[in-house]
C-alpha cells in the first residue's frame, strides 16, 4: 500500500463548539470560518438557536454568521444529540441565566456522567434537578452565582470549560486546579477575546470585568484528532508520504505525536503559524516500523481521544504497549476501553483491559474479523485504518457514526490511497 497526496482535515471539533458558544454570548455579529460541519457541532448550533441566537447554516466550506441576542427561555427541551461537549458546556452557560431549561440527548449521551459538572455548578448556586441519576435529562435554573475555587478530581477540559463559562455568564470569579493539564482551547479563546483569564503554577483563574464579549472574526484550524487517523494511515503504509494541511498543534492536544515519536514514527511539522490564538502547522507523515511503548497517566489528558488509534498502531508494533489510567474511556460515546480491547481480539490481536490500564501486544499477522463500533466514531475510524494493512479483512458493524466528527473520512482515506 502506498500513501500519497495532500489532505486537509475538517475543522477542530472542540474549538468549533467553543467558538459558536462565545459568538452567541457576544454583543453583536460574529463570523467563524472553518467550523466542523459535524453532527456534534450542529447540535451546539441547534441548542443555541433554541436559546435565541441567530446562526446561519453550518455546512462544509461555509463561513458561519452568528447574531447574538440575550439568551431566552427555550420553548422545548434542549436536545444535545450525541454531544457531551454541548451538554456539559451548555450547563455552564445556563448556570448564569435566570430561567429554567432542560437538557437531553440521544441514548448514548443520556448514559454519560454529568455530576462532574453539575456538582461544582451547584456549589456556585445553580439549581439542577436530576431526572434519572447521573445523566441526562437534567433541568437547570441559573441565576445569581457565587465565585468558585475548585480542585477538580479529573483532568477534564469539559469540566474546566463549563465552570469558566459559568463564571463568564454569571459575572463571578472562578479558580480551577487540575491534577494534570487538560486541553486549553477555552482559555486560549478567552485570552484571544480579551477576557480576564490567566494561568499560574497550573492554576487557571478567571476574573470578570465590566467588558462584555466583543463580536469577533476567526478561522478554525483543522482538528488534530481527525488528523491522527490520517497520520496513522501513513505510518502503516508500505511507502509514500502524506501532507496533512492546516492542523491545530496545540500542545495540550498533540500527545499522540509525542507517543508516535517514541514508537519510531517521525511526523514533521512545517509552516508553523497562529490562528485565533492557536498554533497551527502542516504535518508530513511517512511509513515507519513501530516499537511498543508505555503511555503514562500524566500523558492521557493530551491524547485521550487518540487512544483508539494509538492502540491500533500498537497492534502493529514490536512488543507490548501499555496505556496507564485510561478508565475515562469507559464513559465516552461507548465503553471505549473494553471495546478497543475486545475488537482488537476479534481481529487476532492480544489485548486486554486490566483495571484502568490497556495492554496491547503487537503482531505481524494481518488483522481479520468483524468489529463492533457501537456507533462510536473514533472506533469506526481507528479500525478502518487498521483495515488498510496489507492482507487485512476488517469488517465494521457500521460506518455512519463518523459523521459525528469527520463526515468525509472514508472519502479522504480512499483519496490518499490508503483504501
RAUR-V874751 format. One record per residue. N is the residue number from 0. SS is DSSP state (h for helix, s for strand, l for the rest). OMEGA is omega in radians with two decimals (999 if undefined). Layout:
BEGIN
N | SS | OMEGA
N | SS | OMEGA
END
This chain:
BEGIN
0 | l | 3.11
1 | s | 3.10
2 | s | -3.06
3 | l | 2.95
4 | l | -3.11
5 | s | -3.14
6 | s | 3.14
7 | s | -3.13
8 | l | 3.12
9 | l | -3.09
10 | s | -3.10
11 | l | -3.08
12 | h | -3.10
13 | h | -3.13
14 | h | -3.14
15 | h | 3.09
16 | h | -3.03
17 | h | 3.11
18 | h | 3.11
19 | h | -3.10
20 | h | -3.12
21 | h | 3.05
22 | h | 3.11
23 | h | 3.12
24 | h | 3.13
25 | l | 3.14
26 | l | -3.12
27 | l | -3.07
28 | s | 3.11
29 | s | 3.06
30 | s | -3.12
31 | s | 3.08
32 | s | 3.05
33 | l | 3.09
34 | l | 3.07
35 | l | -3.13
36 | l | -3.06
37 | l | 3.13
38 | h | -3.10
39 | h | -3.13
40 | h | 3.07
41 | h | 3.05
42 | h | 3.09
43 | h | 3.12
44 | h | -3.13
45 | h | -3.13
46 | h | 3.14
47 | h | 3.07
48 | h | 3.11
49 | h | -3.12
50 | l | 3.02
51 | l | 3.14
52 | l | 3.04
53 | s | -3.05
54 | s | 3.12
55 | l | -3.04
56 | l | 3.07
57 | l | -3.14
58 | l | -3.06
59 | l | 3.08
60 | l | -3.08
61 | l | 2.90
62 | l | -3.03
63 | s | 3.11
64 | s | 3.13
65 | s | 3.05
66 | s | -3.03
67 | l | 3.02
68 | l | 3.04
69 | l | -3.11
70 | l | -3.07
71 | l | -3.14
72 | l | 3.11
73 | l | -3.12
74 | l | -3.13
75 | l | 3.07
76 | l | 3.10
77 | s | -3.06
78 | s | -3.09
79 | l | 3.11
80 | l | 3.14
81 | l | -2.94
82 | l | 3.05
83 | h | 3.11
84 | h | 3.11
85 | h | -3.07
86 | h | -3.02
87 | h | -3.13
88 | h | 3.09
89 | h | 3.04
90 | h | 3.09
91 | h | 3.13
92 | h | -3.10
93 | h | 3.13
94 | h | -3.13
95 | l | -3.12
96 | l | -3.08
97 | l | 3.02
98 | l | -3.13
99 | s | 3.04
100 | s | 3.10
101 | s | 3.10
102 | s | 3.04
103 | s | -3.12
104 | l | 3.14
105 | l | -3.04
106 | h | 3.13
107 | h | -3.11
108 | h | -3.13
109 | h | 3.10
110 | l | -3.02
111 | l | -2.99
112 | l | -3.14
113 | l | -3.07
114 | h | 3.09
115 | h | 3.08
116 | h | -3.02
117 | h | -3.11
118 | h | 3.08
119 | h | 3.08
120 | h | 3.05
121 | h | 3.10
122 | h | 3.12
123 | h | 3.10
124 | l | 3.10
125 | l | 3.05
126 | s | -3.10
127 | s | -3.12
128 | s | 3.08
129 | s | 3.13
130 | l | 3.12
131 | l | 3.10
132 | l | -3.04
133 | l | -3.14
134 | l | 3.05
135 | l | -0.01
136 | l | 3.10
137 | s | 3.00
138 | s | -3.14
139 | s | 2.96
140 | s | 3.14
141 | l | 3.14
142 | l | -3.09
143 | l | -3.08
144 | l | 3.01
145 | l | 3.04
146 | l | -3.05
147 | s | 2.90
148 | s | -2.91
149 | s | 2.98
150 | s | -3.06
151 | l | 3.11
152 | l | 3.13
153 | l | 3.03
154 | l | -3.04
155 | l | 3.09
156 | h | -3.13
157 | h | 3.08
158 | h | -3.12
159 | h | -3.10
160 | h | 3.12
161 | h | -3.11
162 | h | 3.09
163 | h | 3.11
164 | h | 3.05
165 | h | 3.08
166 | h | -3.14
167 | h | -3.08
168 | h | -3.14
169 | h | 3.12
170 | l | -3.12
171 | l | 3.13
172 | l | 3.12
173 | s | 3.07
174 | s | -3.03
175 | s | 2.99
176 | s | 3.14
177 | l | 3.08
178 | l | 3.01
179 | l | -3.13
180 | l | 3.07
181 | l | -3.08
182 | l | -2.93
183 | l | -3.11
184 | h | 3.14
185 | h | 3.12
186 | h | -3.14
187 | h | -3.14
188 | h | 3.02
189 | h | -3.12
190 | h | -3.14
191 | h | -3.12
192 | l | 3.07
193 | l | 3.09
194 | l | -2.95
195 | l | -3.11
196 | s | 3.03
197 | s | 3.12
198 | s | 3.11
199 | s | 3.08
200 | l | 3.09
201 | l | 3.08
202 | s | 3.12
203 | s | -3.12
204 | s | 3.02
205 | s | 3.12
206 | l | -3.10
207 | l | 3.08
208 | l | 3.13
209 | l | -3.11
210 | l | 3.10
211 | l | 3.10
212 | l | -3.14
213 | l | 3.04
214 | l | -3.06
215 | l | 2.99
216 | s | 3.11
217 | s | 3.04
218 | s | -3.12
219 | l | 3.11
220 | l | 3.11
221 | s | -3.06
222 | l | -3.12
223 | h | 3.09
224 | h | 3.05
225 | h | 3.12
226 | h | -3.10
227 | h | 3.13
228 | h | 3.10
229 | h | 3.05
230 | h | -3.12
231 | h | 3.11
232 | h | 3.11
233 | h | -3.14
234 | h | -3.12
235 | h | -3.14
236 | l | 3.13
237 | l | 3.12
238 | s | 3.07
239 | s | -3.12
240 | s | -3.12
241 | s | 3.04
242 | s | -3.13
243 | s | -2.95
244 | s | 2.91
245 | s | -3.10
246 | s | 3.02
247 | s | -3.12
248 | l | 3.03
249 | l | -3.06
250 | l | 3.07
251 | l | -3.13
252 | l | -2.97
253 | l | 3.07
254 | h | -3.13
255 | h | 3.10
256 | h | 3.08
257 | h | 3.13
258 | h | 3.11
259 | h | 3.10
260 | h | 3.09
261 | h | -3.10
262 | h | 3.08
263 | l | 3.12
264 | l | 3.12
265 | l | 3.09
266 | l | -3.10
267 | s | 3.04
268 | s | -3.13
269 | s | 3.11
270 | s | 3.13
271 | s | -3.12
272 | s | -3.12
273 | s | 3.08
274 | s | 3.08
275 | l | -3.13
276 | l | -3.13
277 | s | 3.05
278 | s | -3.09
279 | s | 3.12
280 | s | 2.92
281 | s | -3.13
282 | s | 3.05
283 | s | -3.08
284 | s | -3.10
285 | s | 3.07
286 | l | -3.14
287 | l | 2.93
288 | l | -3.01
289 | l | 3.06
290 | s | -3.11
291 | l | 3.13
292 | l | 3.01
293 | s | 3.12
294 | s | -3.00
295 | l | 3.10
296 | h | -3.13
297 | h | -3.12
298 | h | -2.95
299 | h | -3.14
300 | l | -3.12
301 | l | -3.10
302 | l | -3.01
303 | h | 3.14
304 | h | -3.10
305 | h | 3.14
306 | h | 3.13
307 | h | -3.11
308 | h | 3.06
309 | h | 3.09
310 | h | 3.06
311 | h | 3.10
312 | h | 3.11
313 | h | 3.13
314 | l | 3.10
315 | l | -3.11
316 | l | 3.06
317 | s | 3.10
318 | l | -3.10
319 | s | 3.05
320 | s | -3.14
321 | s | 3.04
322 | s | -3.08
323 | l | 2.99
324 | l | 3.09
325 | l | 3.12
326 | h | 3.09
327 | h | -3.13
328 | h | 3.13
329 | h | -3.05
330 | h | 2.99
331 | l | -3.13
332 | l | 3.02
333 | l | 2.96
334 | l | -3.00
335 | h | -3.09
336 | h | -3.12
337 | h | -3.10
338 | h | 3.07
339 | h | -3.13
340 | h | -3.10
341 | h | -3.13
342 | h | 3.03
343 | h | 3.09
344 | h | -3.11
345 | h | 3.13
346 | l | 3.00
347 | l | -3.11
348 | l | 3.04
349 | s | -3.11
350 | s | -3.07
351 | s | 2.96
352 | s | 3.12
353 | s | -3.02
354 | l | 3.12
355 | l | 3.13
356 | s | 3.09
357 | s | 3.13
358 | s | 3.14
359 | s | 3.12
360 | s | -3.12
361 | l | 3.12
362 | l | 3.07
363 | l | -3.14
364 | l | 3.10
365 | l | 3.13
366 | l | -3.12
367 | s | 3.11
368 | s | -3.13
369 | s | -3.10
370 | s | 3.07
371 | l | -3.09
372 | l | -3.04
373 | l | -3.13
374 | l | 3.11
375 | l | -3.03
376 | h | -3.08
377 | h | 3.04
378 | h | 3.14
379 | h | -3.10
380 | h | -3.12
381 | h | -3.09
382 | h | 2.98
383 | h | 3.08
384 | h | 3.09
385 | h | 3.13
386 | l | 3.09
387 | l | 3.13
388 | l | 3.12
389 | l | 3.13
390 | l | -3.09
391 | l | 2.99
392 | s | -3.10
393 | s | -3.08
394 | s | -3.12
395 | s | 3.11
396 | l | 3.06
397 | l | -3.12
398 | l | -3.01
399 | h | -3.05
400 | h | -3.12
401 | h | 3.12
402 | h | 3.11
403 | h | -3.07
404 | l | -3.04
405 | l | -3.03
406 | l | -3.09
407 | l | -3.00
408 | h | -3.05
409 | h | 3.08
410 | h | 3.13
411 | h | 3.14
412 | h | 3.11
413 | h | -3.05
414 | h | -3.13
415 | l | 3.07
416 | l | -3.06
417 | l | -3.10
418 | l | 999
END
